[in-house]
């Protein structure tokens, strides 16, 4: 991971582009920025189709550029901004996402899913400070993404609470680079989600609302379901492998229901260093925005006496087969992680739409991973083609299940 503290110092306000501004990470980022108006300026805000939410943010934050990537040209929306005397330039379509990162200093990559890969990669290729909240960029194209980021001198800072915690716990050399030779293993913590102790019978009848009711975190519906299946943790294992350039055998997962310890790093001398905070995404966001300095995030201080206890347990791969699937895809390499991610996005969407059982998510993921051949992830085009093939196969698998059940 590239981290050059010398590049972070700048007397004038830094321009921030938020890709995925209307989601939970985007809103948390804007909250942190609002606490430090002298240090940061909102350069660009993007959303997929949430036009009303984006218009509201434009009126409040006055970014230079706004993008609705999933909507075609709409002059009526531009007229609403003009009538309100908002000078934000409103753009439409996927290609406009690339414009959003061109003039910024910092790009918050918070678009959920595979759709976030092209603009996040563009920000890395442009040598920006990239705040990685979109784990799919590394899940789908880890070697390619890291190679391009290094070549461009991009600064990559993780936003996932687990990876940000690992980053804070890692040793660095004189140049600010992680000294992984001193590390024995990385331990990613997981809450276990809402079904940590659920019976197999309960899992078969889980509803979307139940799956989205995370006990500790407030998140979007897709990532909430991924947390409930622990696919989210599996994707984080893949992300950590590339982000920290560490062998998968040195990445472990432990369930920690309180979500206070966000991850740990074990050193070769037997020491283990952990990062603790309340479960509030503003903590890693503030850390990455100001790195290597520290700024107020707005999060409440940690009160260990009030928490009282910290529990840990090993994940049950029978209850959470998606975690094992992620390790399998990582071992297979190439485009296999992109195939798994694509199948999972389609399966989760089907579950949320009521077309697939909760337990069917892992079953579809496993089936697609076995049916779609993987190859070398040599280019963005190859990765996106694997993504398209996996999505098509996943839809076929789900349709077949529906027809057999009819």
PyMOL commands that set and color helices and strands:
alter all, ss='L'
color gray80, all
select helices_A, chain A and resi 5-8+24-34+51-61+75-83+96-102+116-125+136-152+161-169+180-182+193-195+200-204+208-211+221-229+231-243+248-250+282-290+304-307+321-332+336-352+358-371+380-405
alter helices_A, ss='H'
color red, helices_A
select strands_A, chain A and resi 14-19+40-47+65-68+89-92+106-109+129-132+155-158+183-190+251-255+261-267+272-276
alter strands_A, ss='S'
color yellow, strands_A
deselect
rebuild
show_as cartoon
